[in-house]
Structures are given as C-alpha cells and as structure tokens.
Amino acid sequence: MANVGDSCYRDTSGVAVLSLPFRIAMPDGSTRTDPSQWWLDQTARAASGYTESTLTQEDLDLLFPPPPEPSWIDTGYDTGLGWRIGWKPDDVAMLTGMYVLGQRAATLGSEQPVVVFDMLGQPHLMTFAEFDSLILSYGAARIQAAMEAAQ
C-alpha cells in the first residue's frame, strides 16, 4: 500500500504513477525497455517525460478511490414495524454494539429495553428478545441483498 510521502513518478500532465512504463519511445524512433535500466540514462529519462516525485493525499485519493457503495445500501432494512434501519457500515457497527450490550444486560438479568434508532433518527424501544429476532432477520436480509447485488 502506498502512503503520503512515498516515492512516485509524474507524467507530463503531473499525474502520479507508482511504476514507470516498461517501454518508452526515444526521439530518434528507437525504444528503450526495462525502466530499471532506461531510468538511469539521462537522455531516456528526459524522453520519457516522467519526473521523480512524492505522493500526496490527493494522489492517493485518485490512485485508490474508495469503492462505490452498492445502490441497495441506501434503502436500509424494512423492520416490518413501519420503520427502516440502515445497513451502512456505521449502522452495522452501532447495531452490533447495541446487540453485545443488550445480550450482556440480558445475561445479568436486566430487562432494560434496547433503543434502536431508525433511518430518520427516531428511537424505538424493544425488549432484548424482540431485538434479537430483529437482528437475525436484519443480518439474513443484508447478506441476501449483498449476494443479489454481486450477481
């Protein structure tokens, strides 16, 4: 993985690249291959149009853009209770944390309700047993949606 400040090369338009092309054309029409060799030749280096540089955060953002979120992720999960819960990574993390805490509370004999926030930010109270059932359905639906999207 590349990091800010790592060595890179820039083409004539200033775009960062991590490796040089294998073959370059020289002004006389000949070619040079193997950048580990032609990069040492000042004439070939000049003909290539590449310069040495270091990576910036902007370069990394262009070289390694985050994958797009699947379209189904914005719809959330219909709880069947008249509201939806999200299934973006932050939503999954929050629900997982709530599940662990709710499970621990239930193990200790607490009947404290679990508060689940829907996609509109509205709180919904439920018992841990209700939440447990909801989370099992939620997980199965999320897996199904991801598998359908991958096909």
URZIVEN-V967785 format. One line per field, one symbol per residue. phi: phi as a letter, one per 30 degrees, with the letter a starting at -180 (. if undefined). burial: # if it has 16 or more other C-alpha atoms within 10 Angstrom, else .. Layout:
# URZIVEN-V967785
phi: ???
burial: ???
This chain:
# URZIVEN-V967785
phi: .dbejddabbddcjddbdbdddbbccedjdbbbiedcdddceddddddicbdabdcdddddddbdddddddddddicddicjbbcdbdeddddddddddeddddddddidcddccccddciddbcadddddedddddeddddddddddddd
burial: ......####.....##..#...#..........#..##....##..#.#...##...##...............##......#####..##..#..##..##.##......#######........#..##..#..#...#.........
